[in-house]
Amino acid sequence: MKQLVSLFLCAAILALFLTGCRAEPVLEDAQKPAVSKDTLEQTATERVLTLCALAFGSSDAETALDEAGCAVLYGYETYPSYYLETPEPLLSFWEQAKAGQDCSVELVRRKDAHALSYQKLSVERGKPYAQFLRCEQNVDGTVTASNFERFPVQDWQMTDAGNFYYRLFPTGDKHYADYQLIRTVPPDRSHLAMLERYVLPIDYYYVNLLITDWSEPDFAGVSFNDLFDRLYALRFHCQPDAADYAQDENTGTFRIPSVEFERVVLPYFSVSAENLRALAGYDGQSDSYPWRPIRTNDMELYDYPAVEPYITDVRENPDGTMTLLLSCLSTDIPTDCIFSHELTVRTLPSGGFEYVSNHITYQTELGLPNAAPRLSVK
Protein backbone atom coordinates (compact mmCIF):
# COMPACT_ATOMS: atom_id res chain seq x y z
CA MET A 1 0.00 0.00 0.00
CA LYS A 2 1.61 3.06 -1.15
CA GLN A 3 -0.34 6.27 -0.99
CA LEU A 4 0.59 9.90 -0.32
CA VAL A 5 1.08 9.51 3.42
CA SER A 6 3.02 6.26 3.25
CA LEU A 7 5.42 7.55 0.58
CA PHE A 8 7.18 9.60 3.23
CA LEU A 9 7.31 6.59 5.55
CA CYS A 10 8.62 4.52 2.67
CA ALA A 11 11.44 7.01 2.07
CA ALA A 12 12.34 6.97 5.75
CA ILE A 13 12.49 3.17 5.89
CA LEU A 14 14.67 2.99 2.79
CA ALA A 15 16.97 5.51 4.38
CA LEU A 16 17.32 3.08 7.26
CA PHE A 17 18.50 0.47 4.79
CA LEU A 18 21.29 2.80 3.80
CA THR A 19 22.30 3.19 7.44
CA GLY A 20 21.85 -0.46 8.25
CA CYS A 21 19.24 -0.11 11.03
CA ARG A 22 17.73 -3.54 10.76
CA ALA A 23 18.69 -6.88 12.25
CA GLU A 24 20.59 -9.19 9.94
CA PRO A 25 18.62 -12.31 9.00
CA VAL A 26 19.96 -15.78 9.70
CA LEU A 27 21.81 -17.05 6.64
CA GLU A 28 21.69 -20.55 5.29
CA ASP A 29 25.05 -22.33 5.26
CA ALA A 30 25.33 -21.89 1.51
CA GLN A 31 24.95 -18.13 1.94
CA LYS A 32 27.33 -17.63 4.84
CA PRO A 33 30.34 -15.53 3.83
CA ALA A 34 33.75 -17.11 3.63
CA VAL A 35 35.05 -14.63 6.21
CA SER A 36 33.52 -13.47 9.48
CA LYS A 37 31.21 -10.52 9.83
CA ASP A 38 33.80 -8.76 11.99
CA THR A 39 36.39 -9.08 9.24
CA LEU A 40 33.92 -7.85 6.63
CA GLU A 41 33.02 -4.89 8.84
CA GLN A 42 36.66 -4.00 9.41
CA THR A 43 37.42 -4.13 5.67
CA ALA A 44 34.36 -2.04 4.85
CA THR A 45 35.16 0.49 7.57
CA GLU A 46 38.70 0.99 6.28
CA ARG A 47 37.38 1.51 2.76
CA VAL A 48 34.65 3.93 3.85
CA LEU A 49 37.06 6.01 5.92
CA THR A 50 39.26 6.32 2.85
CA LEU A 51 36.28 7.45 0.77
CA CYS A 52 35.21 9.90 3.47
CA ALA A 53 38.66 11.46 3.46
CA LEU A 54 38.22 12.04 -0.27
CA ALA A 55 34.68 13.34 0.04
CA PHE A 56 35.04 15.58 3.08
CA GLY A 57 38.39 16.93 1.99
CA SER A 58 37.36 17.89 -1.54
CA SER A 59 35.52 20.87 -2.95
CA ASP A 60 33.99 18.48 -5.50
CA ALA A 61 33.19 15.37 -3.48
CA GLU A 62 31.12 13.68 -6.19
CA THR A 63 33.97 13.87 -8.69
CA ALA A 64 36.44 12.57 -6.12
CA LEU A 65 34.18 9.62 -5.31
CA ASP A 66 33.60 8.95 -8.99
CA GLU A 67 37.32 8.91 -9.67
CA ALA A 68 37.70 6.42 -6.80
CA GLY A 69 35.59 3.98 -8.80
CA CYS A 70 32.32 4.45 -6.90
CA ALA A 71 28.87 4.84 -8.37
CA VAL A 72 27.56 8.06 -6.82
CA LEU A 73 23.86 7.99 -5.96
CA TYR A 74 21.69 11.09 -6.23
CA GLY A 75 18.33 11.31 -4.51
CA TYR A 76 15.01 12.83 -5.48
CA GLU A 77 13.15 15.28 -3.27
CA THR A 78 10.01 13.16 -3.04
CA TYR A 79 10.98 9.61 -4.03
CA PRO A 80 12.84 6.86 -2.21
CA SER A 81 14.69 5.82 -5.39
CA TYR A 82 18.03 7.11 -6.67
CA TYR A 83 19.71 7.84 -9.98
CA LEU A 84 23.28 7.80 -11.30
CA GLU A 85 24.98 10.52 -13.30
CA THR A 86 27.76 8.05 -14.12
CA PRO A 87 26.21 4.59 -14.50
CA GLU A 88 29.22 2.70 -15.89
CA PRO A 89 30.33 1.09 -12.59
CA LEU A 90 26.87 -0.39 -11.96
CA LEU A 91 26.39 -1.44 -15.59
CA SER A 92 29.78 -3.16 -15.64
CA PHE A 93 28.99 -4.93 -12.38
CA TRP A 94 25.67 -6.12 -13.74
CA GLU A 95 27.24 -7.61 -16.86
CA GLN A 96 29.69 -9.55 -14.70
CA ALA A 97 26.94 -10.66 -12.33
CA LYS A 98 24.82 -11.93 -15.23
CA ALA A 99 27.83 -13.85 -16.49
CA GLY A 100 28.09 -15.62 -13.13
CA GLN A 101 31.33 -13.95 -12.12
CA ASP A 102 32.20 -12.92 -8.58
CA CYS A 103 32.22 -9.14 -8.62
CA SER A 104 31.24 -6.03 -6.66
CA VAL A 105 30.25 -2.38 -7.01
CA GLU A 106 30.34 0.42 -4.45
CA LEU A 107 27.39 2.80 -4.25
CA VAL A 108 27.82 5.97 -2.23
CA ARG A 109 25.61 8.92 -1.47
CA ARG A 110 26.47 12.17 0.20
CA LYS A 111 23.52 12.77 2.49
CA ASP A 112 24.91 16.20 3.37
CA ALA A 113 28.30 17.89 3.68
CA HIS A 114 29.22 15.74 6.69
CA ALA A 115 27.55 12.36 6.11
CA LEU A 116 28.11 9.57 3.63
CA SER A 117 26.05 6.43 3.05
CA TYR A 118 27.87 3.43 1.61
CA GLN A 119 26.52 0.33 -0.06
CA LYS A 120 28.40 -2.54 -1.61
CA LEU A 121 26.63 -4.98 -3.88
CA SER A 122 28.57 -8.14 -4.55
CA VAL A 123 28.47 -11.64 -5.94
CA GLU A 124 30.49 -14.03 -3.78
CA ARG A 125 30.77 -17.70 -4.67
CA GLY A 126 27.76 -17.19 -6.92
CA LYS A 127 25.60 -15.62 -4.18
CA PRO A 128 24.42 -11.97 -4.21
CA TYR A 129 24.91 -9.76 -1.15
CA ALA A 130 24.39 -6.17 -0.08
CA GLN A 131 26.20 -4.47 2.76
CA PHE A 132 25.70 -1.03 4.27
CA LEU A 133 27.70 1.39 6.35
CA ARG A 134 27.25 5.00 7.43
CA CYS A 135 30.04 7.53 7.85
CA GLU A 136 29.82 10.90 9.62
CA GLN A 137 32.25 13.74 10.14
CA ASN A 138 32.17 14.98 13.71
CA VAL A 139 32.41 18.58 14.86
CA ASP A 140 36.09 18.13 15.74
CA GLY A 141 36.83 16.89 12.22
CA THR A 142 37.15 13.21 13.10
CA VAL A 143 35.17 10.65 11.14
CA THR A 144 33.04 7.84 12.57
CA ALA A 145 31.78 4.79 10.68
CA SER A 146 28.83 2.89 12.12
CA ASN A 147 25.80 0.66 11.56
CA PHE A 148 27.41 -2.02 9.45
CA GLU A 149 24.88 -4.51 8.09
CA ARG A 150 25.00 -7.26 5.49
CA PHE A 151 22.13 -9.05 3.79
CA PRO A 152 21.68 -11.69 1.11
CA VAL A 153 19.93 -10.18 -1.92
CA GLN A 154 16.61 -11.92 -2.52
CA ASP A 155 16.16 -10.71 -6.09
CA TRP A 156 17.67 -8.21 -8.50
CA GLN A 157 17.17 -7.29 -12.12
CA MET A 158 17.95 -4.60 -14.69
CA THR A 159 15.06 -3.54 -16.93
CA ASP A 160 15.31 -2.70 -20.62
CA ALA A 161 15.23 1.02 -19.80
CA GLY A 162 18.11 0.75 -17.32
CA ASN A 163 16.17 0.68 -14.06
CA PHE A 164 18.00 -1.49 -11.54
CA TYR A 165 15.82 -3.10 -8.89
CA TYR A 166 16.98 -5.17 -5.95
CA ARG A 167 15.12 -6.66 -3.00
CA LEU A 168 16.52 -7.55 0.41
CA PHE A 169 13.43 -8.65 2.32
CA PRO A 170 10.20 -10.56 1.64
CA THR A 171 7.63 -8.68 -0.41
CA GLY A 172 4.30 -7.45 0.85
CA ASP A 173 5.21 -5.50 4.00
CA LYS A 174 3.01 -2.40 3.89
CA HIS A 175 5.52 -0.22 5.74
CA TYR A 176 8.19 0.03 3.05
CA ALA A 177 8.73 -0.51 -0.66
CA ASP A 178 9.48 -4.03 -1.80
CA TYR A 179 12.45 -3.01 -3.97
CA GLN A 180 15.18 -0.45 -3.93
CA LEU A 181 15.44 1.29 -7.29
CA ILE A 182 18.44 2.88 -8.94
CA ARG A 183 17.92 4.55 -12.30
CA THR A 184 20.98 4.36 -14.53
CA VAL A 185 19.58 7.07 -16.81
CA PRO A 186 19.68 10.47 -15.05
CA PRO A 187 16.59 12.68 -15.34
CA ASP A 188 16.34 15.43 -17.92
CA ARG A 189 16.61 18.61 -15.86
CA SER A 190 13.97 20.51 -17.82
CA HIS A 191 11.61 17.54 -17.57
CA LEU A 192 12.25 17.28 -13.85
CA ALA A 193 11.36 20.95 -13.40
CA MET A 194 8.08 20.40 -15.25
CA LEU A 195 7.36 17.33 -13.17
CA GLU A 196 7.88 19.29 -9.97
CA ARG A 197 5.64 22.11 -11.17
CA TYR A 198 2.70 20.32 -12.78
CA VAL A 199 2.61 16.73 -11.53
CA LEU A 200 4.11 16.18 -8.10
CA PRO A 201 1.91 18.73 -6.28
CA ILE A 202 -1.15 16.74 -7.39
CA ASP A 203 0.17 13.17 -7.19
CA TYR A 204 -1.80 9.96 -7.79
CA TYR A 205 -3.34 9.12 -4.43
CA TYR A 206 -6.68 10.34 -3.02
CA VAL A 207 -7.22 12.61 -6.04
CA ASN A 208 -8.16 11.58 -9.57
CA LEU A 209 -6.95 14.41 -11.82
CA LEU A 210 -4.05 12.34 -13.23
CA ILE A 211 -5.70 8.90 -13.31
CA THR A 212 -8.90 9.59 -15.26
CA ASP A 213 -9.61 10.69 -18.82
CA TRP A 214 -11.00 14.21 -19.09
CA SER A 215 -10.60 17.28 -21.28
CA GLU A 216 -11.80 20.87 -21.05
CA PRO A 217 -14.48 22.14 -21.24
CA ASP A 218 -15.93 18.86 -19.89
CA PHE A 219 -14.68 18.42 -16.32
CA ALA A 220 -17.36 15.97 -15.25
CA GLY A 221 -14.84 13.28 -14.26
CA VAL A 222 -12.63 15.54 -12.14
CA SER A 223 -13.08 15.64 -8.36
CA PHE A 224 -12.48 19.31 -7.60
CA ASN A 225 -13.29 18.73 -3.94
CA ASP A 226 -10.30 16.40 -3.57
CA LEU A 227 -8.12 18.85 -5.48
CA PHE A 228 -8.75 21.59 -2.93
CA ASP A 229 -5.99 20.54 -0.51
CA ARG A 230 -3.48 19.81 -3.31
CA LEU A 231 -4.01 23.17 -5.00
CA TYR A 232 -4.09 24.94 -1.64
CA ALA A 233 -0.62 23.52 -0.86
CA LEU A 234 0.58 24.39 -4.36
CA ARG A 235 -0.47 28.00 -3.90
CA PHE A 236 0.24 28.63 -0.21
CA HIS A 237 3.01 26.04 0.44
CA CYS A 238 1.15 24.51 3.39
CA GLN A 239 -1.79 22.19 3.93
CA PRO A 240 -5.25 23.52 4.82
CA ASP A 241 -6.20 22.99 8.45
CA ALA A 242 -9.58 21.29 8.86
CA ALA A 243 -9.95 23.03 12.22
CA ASP A 244 -10.37 26.32 10.35
CA TYR A 245 -13.65 25.17 8.76
CA ALA A 246 -17.11 24.27 9.98
CA GLN A 247 -17.92 20.57 10.02
CA ASP A 248 -21.21 19.05 8.94
CA GLU A 249 -22.41 16.93 11.87
CA ASN A 250 -24.39 14.59 9.63
CA THR A 251 -21.79 13.80 6.99
CA GLY A 252 -18.54 14.63 8.77
CA THR A 253 -17.41 16.74 5.81
CA PHE A 254 -15.99 20.22 6.21
CA ARG A 255 -17.49 23.30 4.57
CA ILE A 256 -15.08 25.50 2.63
CA PRO A 257 -16.41 29.06 2.09
CA SER A 258 -16.99 29.63 -1.61
CA VAL A 259 -14.66 32.63 -1.75
CA GLU A 260 -11.75 30.54 -0.47
CA PHE A 261 -12.54 27.39 -2.46
CA GLU A 262 -12.89 29.29 -5.74
CA ARG A 263 -9.81 31.40 -5.06
CA VAL A 264 -7.80 28.17 -4.74
CA VAL A 265 -9.29 26.11 -7.59
CA LEU A 266 -10.36 28.47 -10.38
CA PRO A 267 -6.87 29.79 -11.31
CA TYR A 268 -5.83 26.27 -12.42
CA PHE A 269 -8.71 25.51 -14.79
CA SER A 270 -10.55 27.23 -17.61
CA VAL A 271 -13.90 26.77 -15.87
CA SER A 272 -16.44 29.33 -14.71
CA ALA A 273 -17.49 29.71 -11.10
CA GLU A 274 -21.00 28.69 -12.16
CA ASN A 275 -19.80 25.41 -13.67
CA LEU A 276 -17.50 24.74 -10.75
CA ARG A 277 -20.42 25.11 -8.38
CA ALA A 278 -22.44 22.61 -10.37
CA LEU A 279 -19.57 20.11 -10.41
CA ALA A 280 -18.27 20.44 -6.85
CA GLY A 281 -21.40 20.26 -4.69
CA TYR A 282 -21.76 23.95 -3.90
CA ASP A 283 -24.37 24.66 -1.22
CA GLY A 284 -26.12 28.01 -1.65
CA GLN A 285 -27.55 28.12 1.85
CA SER A 286 -24.14 27.94 3.52
CA ASP A 287 -22.32 29.47 0.52
CA SER A 288 -19.72 26.70 0.74
CA TYR A 289 -18.27 23.57 -0.85
CA PRO A 290 -17.83 20.18 0.84
CA TRP A 291 -14.34 18.86 1.50
CA ARG A 292 -13.01 15.79 3.27
CA PRO A 293 -9.35 15.56 4.28
CA ILE A 294 -7.48 12.28 3.98
CA ARG A 295 -8.22 9.88 6.84
CA THR A 296 -6.08 7.09 8.23
CA ASN A 297 -8.36 4.30 7.00
CA ASP A 298 -8.12 5.69 3.47
CA MET A 299 -4.79 3.89 3.25
CA GLU A 300 -6.63 0.60 2.79
CA LEU A 301 -9.32 1.98 0.51
CA TYR A 302 -6.76 3.52 -1.84
CA ASP A 303 -4.25 0.67 -1.68
CA TYR A 304 -1.91 0.68 -4.71
CA PRO A 305 1.81 0.17 -5.31
CA ALA A 306 4.14 3.15 -4.96
CA VAL A 307 4.11 5.46 -7.99
CA GLU A 308 7.10 7.43 -9.29
CA PRO A 309 6.25 9.39 -12.45
CA TYR A 310 8.77 10.74 -14.91
CA ILE A 311 8.38 12.67 -18.15
CA THR A 312 9.49 10.78 -21.25
CA ASP A 313 8.73 13.56 -23.75
CA VAL A 314 7.03 16.93 -24.15
CA ARG A 315 4.87 17.92 -27.14
CA GLU A 316 4.30 21.55 -28.05
CA ASN A 317 0.77 21.85 -29.46
CA PRO A 318 -0.42 24.30 -32.16
CA ASP A 319 -2.87 25.95 -29.73
CA GLY A 320 -0.06 26.95 -27.38
CA THR A 321 -0.58 24.17 -24.86
CA MET A 322 1.98 21.48 -24.14
CA THR A 323 1.46 17.79 -23.46
CA LEU A 324 3.63 15.94 -20.97
CA LEU A 325 4.08 12.24 -21.73
CA LEU A 326 4.38 10.55 -18.35
CA SER A 327 5.43 7.03 -17.46
CA CYS A 328 5.19 5.71 -13.91
CA LEU A 329 7.72 3.47 -12.20
CA SER A 330 7.15 1.70 -8.89
CA THR A 331 9.47 0.56 -6.11
CA ASP A 332 7.04 -2.32 -5.55
CA ILE A 333 6.88 -3.65 -9.11
CA PRO A 334 10.19 -4.12 -11.01
CA THR A 335 9.08 -2.84 -14.40
CA ASP A 336 9.70 0.15 -16.66
CA CYS A 337 6.08 1.26 -16.60
CA ILE A 338 3.20 0.43 -14.28
CA PHE A 339 0.97 2.87 -16.18
CA SER A 340 1.37 5.94 -18.38
CA HIS A 341 -0.66 9.02 -19.25
CA GLU A 342 -0.56 12.30 -21.14
CA LEU A 343 -1.18 15.52 -19.24
CA THR A 344 -1.81 18.75 -21.17
CA VAL A 345 -1.24 22.14 -19.53
CA ARG A 346 -1.50 25.75 -20.64
CA THR A 347 0.95 28.37 -19.42
CA LEU A 348 -0.51 31.83 -18.80
CA PRO A 349 0.93 35.31 -19.40
CA SER A 350 0.60 35.95 -15.68
CA GLY A 351 3.15 33.22 -15.01
CA GLY A 352 0.56 30.72 -13.84
CA PHE A 353 -0.84 27.70 -15.67
CA GLU A 354 -4.03 25.71 -16.24
CA TYR A 355 -4.68 21.98 -16.47
CA VAL A 356 -6.26 21.28 -19.87
CA SER A 357 -6.70 17.50 -20.18
CA ASN A 358 -5.47 14.08 -19.10
CA HIS A 359 -5.49 10.79 -21.00
CA ILE A 360 -4.46 7.32 -19.78
CA THR A 361 -2.33 5.63 -22.46
CA TYR A 362 -1.25 2.36 -20.81
CA GLN A 363 -1.81 0.27 -17.72
CA THR A 364 -0.75 -3.17 -16.54
CA GLU A 365 -3.04 -5.84 -15.13
CA LEU A 366 -2.79 -3.97 -11.81
CA GLY A 367 -4.96 -1.23 -13.26
CA LEU A 368 -4.80 2.28 -11.85
CA PRO A 369 -4.92 3.83 -8.38
CA ASN A 370 -8.39 4.22 -6.88
CA ALA A 371 -10.05 7.17 -8.63
CA ALA A 372 -13.14 7.29 -6.35
CA PRO A 373 -13.74 10.80 -4.94
CA ARG A 374 -13.15 10.95 -1.20
CA LEU A 375 -16.65 12.26 -0.58
CA SER A 376 -18.12 9.07 -2.04
CA VAL A 377 -15.96 6.71 0.02
CA LYS A 378 -17.50 5.57 3.31
C-alpha positions in Angstrom: 0.0 0.0 0.0 1.6 3.1 -1.2 -0.3 6.3 -1.0 0.6 9.9 -0.3 1.1 9.5 3.4 3.0 6.3 3.2 5.4 7.5 0.6 7.2 9.6 3.2 7.3 6.6 5.6 8.6 4.5 2.7 11.4 7.0 2.1 12.3 7.0 5.8 12.5 3.2 5.9 14.7 3.0 2.8 17.0 5.5 4.4 17.3 3.1 7.3 18.5 0.5 4.8 21.3 2.8 3.8 22.3 3.2 7.4 21.9 -0.5 8.3 19.2 -0.1 11.0 17.7 -3.5 10.8 18.7 -6.9 12.2 20.6 -9.2 9.9 18.6 -12.3 9.0 20.0 -15.8 9.7 21.8 -17.0 6.6 21.7 -20.6 5.3 25.0 -22.3 5.3 25.3 -21.9 1.5 24.9 -18.1 1.9 27.3 -17.6 4.8 30.3 -15.5 3.8 33.8 -17.1 3.6 35.1 -14.6 6.2 33.5 -13.5 9.5 31.2 -10.5 9.8 33.8 -8.8 12.0 36.4 -9.1 9.2 33.9 -7.8 6.6 33.0 -4.9 8.8 36.7 -4.0 9.4 37.4 -4.1 5.7 34.4 -2.0 4.9 35.2 0.5 7.6 38.7 1.0 6.3 37.4 1.5 2.8 34.6 3.9 3.8 37.1 6.0 5.9 39.3 6.3 2.8 36.3 7.5 0.8 35.2 9.9 3.5 38.7 11.5 3.5 38.2 12.0 -0.3 34.7 13.3 0.0 35.0 15.6 3.1 38.4 16.9 2.0 37.4 17.9 -1.5 35.5 20.9 -3.0 34.0 18.5 -5.5 33.2 15.4 -3.5 31.1 13.7 -6.2 34.0 13.9 -8.7 36.4 12.6 -6.1 34.2 9.6 -5.3 33.6 9.0 -9.0 37.3 8.9 -9.7 37.7 6.4 -6.8 35.6 4.0 -8.8 32.3 4.5 -6.9 28.9 4.8 -8.4 27.6 8.1 -6.8 23.9 8.0 -6.0 21.7 11.1 -6.2 18.3 11.3 -4.5 15.0 12.8 -5.5 13.2 15.3 -3.3 10.0 13.2 -3.0 11.0 9.6 -4.0 12.8 6.9 -2.2 14.7 5.8 -5.4 18.0 7.1 -6.7 19.7 7.8 -10.0 23.3 7.8 -11.3 25.0 10.5 -13.3 27.8 8.1 -14.1 26.2 4.6 -14.5 29.2 2.7 -15.9 30.3 1.1 -12.6 26.9 -0.4 -12.0 26.4 -1.4 -15.6 29.8 -3.2 -15.6 29.0 -4.9 -12.4 25.7 -6.1 -13.7 27.2 -7.6 -16.9 29.7 -9.5 -14.7 26.9 -10.7 -12.3 24.8 -11.9 -15.2 27.8 -13.9 -16.5 28.1 -15.6 -13.1 31.3 -14.0 -12.1 32.2 -12.9 -8.6 32.2 -9.1 -8.6 31.2 -6.0 -6.7 30.2 -2.4 -7.0 30.3 0.4 -4.4 27.4 2.8 -4.3 27.8 6.0 -2.2 25.6 8.9 -1.5 26.5 12.2 0.2 23.5 12.8 2.5 24.9 16.2 3.4 28.3 17.9 3.7 29.2 15.7 6.7 27.5 12.4 6.1 28.1 9.6 3.6 26.1 6.4 3.1 27.9 3.4 1.6 26.5 0.3 -0.1 28.4 -2.5 -1.6 26.6 -5.0 -3.9 28.6 -8.1 -4.6 28.5 -11.6 -5.9 30.5 -14.0 -3.8 30.8 -17.7 -4.7 27.8 -17.2 -6.9 25.6 -15.6 -4.2 24.4 -12.0 -4.2 24.9 -9.8 -1.2 24.4 -6.2 -0.1 26.2 -4.5 2.8 25.7 -1.0 4.3 27.7 1.4 6.3 27.3 5.0 7.4 30.0 7.5 7.8 29.8 10.9 9.6 32.3 13.7 10.1 32.2 15.0 13.7 32.4 18.6 14.9 36.1 18.1 15.7 36.8 16.9 12.2 37.1 13.2 13.1 35.2 10.7 11.1 33.0 7.8 12.6 31.8 4.8 10.7 28.8 2.9 12.1 25.8 0.7 11.6 27.4 -2.0 9.5 24.9 -4.5 8.1 25.0 -7.3 5.5 22.1 -9.0 3.8 21.7 -11.7 1.1 19.9 -10.2 -1.9 16.6 -11.9 -2.5 16.2 -10.7 -6.1 17.7 -8.2 -8.5 17.2 -7.3 -12.1 17.9 -4.6 -14.7 15.1 -3.5 -16.9 15.3 -2.7 -20.6 15.2 1.0 -19.8 18.1 0.7 -17.3 16.2 0.7 -14.1 18.0 -1.5 -11.5 15.8 -3.1 -8.9 17.0 -5.2 -5.9 15.1 -6.7 -3.0 16.5 -7.6 0.4 13.4 -8.7 2.3 10.2 -10.6 1.6 7.6 -8.7 -0.4 4.3 -7.4 0.9 5.2 -5.5 4.0 3.0 -2.4 3.9 5.5 -0.2 5.7 8.2 0.0 3.1 8.7 -0.5 -0.7 9.5 -4.0 -1.8 12.4 -3.0 -4.0 15.2 -0.5 -3.9 15.4 1.3 -7.3 18.4 2.9 -8.9 17.9 4.6 -12.3 21.0 4.4 -14.5 19.6 7.1 -16.8 19.7 10.5 -15.1 16.6 12.7 -15.3 16.3 15.4 -17.9 16.6 18.6 -15.9 14.0 20.5 -17.8 11.6 17.5 -17.6 12.3 17.3 -13.8 11.4 20.9 -13.4 8.1 20.4 -15.3 7.4 17.3 -13.2 7.9 19.3 -10.0 5.6 22.1 -11.2 2.7 20.3 -12.8 2.6 16.7 -11.5 4.1 16.2 -8.1 1.9 18.7 -6.3 -1.2 16.7 -7.4 0.2 13.2 -7.2 -1.8 10.0 -7.8 -3.3 9.1 -4.4 -6.7 10.3 -3.0 -7.2 12.6 -6.0 -8.2 11.6 -9.6 -6.9 14.4 -11.8 -4.1 12.3 -13.2 -5.7 8.9 -13.3 -8.9 9.6 -15.3 -9.6 10.7 -18.8 -11.0 14.2 -19.1 -10.6 17.3 -21.3 -11.8 20.9 -21.0 -14.5 22.1 -21.2 -15.9 18.9 -19.9 -14.7 18.4 -16.3 -17.4 16.0 -15.2 -14.8 13.3 -14.3 -12.6 15.5 -12.1 -13.1 15.6 -8.4 -12.5 19.3 -7.6 -13.3 18.7 -3.9 -10.3 16.4 -3.6 -8.1 18.9 -5.5 -8.7 21.6 -2.9 -6.0 20.5 -0.5 -3.5 19.8 -3.3 -4.0 23.2 -5.0 -4.1 24.9 -1.6 -0.6 23.5 -0.9 0.6 24.4 -4.4 -0.5 28.0 -3.9 0.2 28.6 -0.2 3.0 26.0 0.4 1.2 24.5 3.4 -1.8 22.2 3.9 -5.3 23.5 4.8 -6.2 23.0 8.4 -9.6 21.3 8.9 -10.0 23.0 12.2 -10.4 26.3 10.3 -13.6 25.2 8.8 -17.1 24.3 10.0 -17.9 20.6 10.0 -21.2 19.0 8.9 -22.4 16.9 11.9 -24.4 14.6 9.6 -21.8 13.8 7.0 -18.5 14.6 8.8 -17.4 16.7 5.8 -16.0 20.2 6.2 -17.5 23.3 4.6 -15.1 25.5 2.6 -16.4 29.1 2.1 -17.0 29.6 -1.6 -14.7 32.6 -1.7 -11.7 30.5 -0.5 -12.5 27.4 -2.5 -12.9 29.3 -5.7 -9.8 31.4 -5.1 -7.8 28.2 -4.7 -9.3 26.1 -7.6 -10.4 28.5 -10.4 -6.9 29.8 -11.3 -5.8 26.3 -12.4 -8.7 25.5 -14.8 -10.6 27.2 -17.6 -13.9 26.8 -15.9 -16.4 29.3 -14.7 -17.5 29.7 -11.1 -21.0 28.7 -12.2 -19.8 25.4 -13.7 -17.5 24.7 -10.7 -20.4 25.1 -8.4 -22.4 22.6 -10.4 -19.6 20.1 -10.4 -18.3 20.4 -6.9 -21.4 20.3 -4.7 -21.8 24.0 -3.9 -24.4 24.7 -1.2 -26.1 28.0 -1.6 -27.5 28.1 1.9 -24.1 27.9 3.5 -22.3 29.5 0.5 -19.7 26.7 0.7 -18.3 23.6 -0.8 -17.8 20.2 0.8 -14.3 18.9 1.5 -13.0 15.8 3.3 -9.4 15.6 4.3 -7.5 12.3 4.0 -8.2 9.9 6.8 -6.1 7.1 8.2 -8.4 4.3 7.0 -8.1 5.7 3.5 -4.8 3.9 3.2 -6.6 0.6 2.8 -9.3 2.0 0.5 -6.8 3.5 -1.8 -4.2 0.7 -1.7 -1.9 0.7 -4.7 1.8 0.2 -5.3 4.1 3.2 -5.0 4.1 5.5 -8.0 7.1 7.4 -9.3 6.2 9.4 -12.5 8.8 10.7 -14.9 8.4 12.7 -18.2 9.5 10.8 -21.2 8.7 13.6 -23.7 7.0 16.9 -24.1 4.9 17.9 -27.1 4.3 21.6 -28.0 0.8 21.9 -29.5 -0.4 24.3 -32.2 -2.9 25.9 -29.7 -0.1 27.0 -27.4 -0.6 24.2 -24.9 2.0 21.5 -24.1 1.5 17.8 -23.5 3.6 15.9 -21.0 4.1 12.2 -21.7 4.4 10.6 -18.4 5.4 7.0 -17.5 5.2 5.7 -13.9 7.7 3.5 -12.2 7.2 1.7 -8.9 9.5 0.6 -6.1 7.0 -2.3 -5.5 6.9 -3.6 -9.1 10.2 -4.1 -11.0 9.1 -2.8 -14.4 9.7 0.1 -16.7 6.1 1.3 -16.6 3.2 0.4 -14.3 1.0 2.9 -16.2 1.4 5.9 -18.4 -0.7 9.0 -19.2 -0.6 12.3 -21.1 -1.2 15.5 -19.2 -1.8 18.7 -21.2 -1.2 22.1 -19.5 -1.5 25.8 -20.6 0.9 28.4 -19.4 -0.5 31.8 -18.8 0.9 35.3 -19.4 0.6 36.0 -15.7 3.2 33.2 -15.0 0.6 30.7 -13.8 -0.8 27.7 -15.7 -4.0 25.7 -16.2 -4.7 22.0 -16.5 -6.3 21.3 -19.9 -6.7 17.5 -20.2 -5.5 14.1 -19.1 -5.5 10.8 -21.0 -4.5 7.3 -19.8 -2.3 5.6 -22.5 -1.2 2.4 -20.8 -1.8 0.3 -17.7 -0.7 -3.2 -16.5 -3.0 -5.8 -15.1 -2.8 -4.0 -11.8 -5.0 -1.2 -13.3 -4.8 2.3 -11.9 -4.9 3.8 -8.4 -8.4 4.2 -6.9 -10.1 7.2 -8.6 -13.1 7.3 -6.4 -13.7 10.8 -4.9 -13.2 11.0 -1.2 -16.7 12.3 -0.6 -18.1 9.1 -2.0 -16.0 6.7 0.0 -17.5 5.6 3.3 
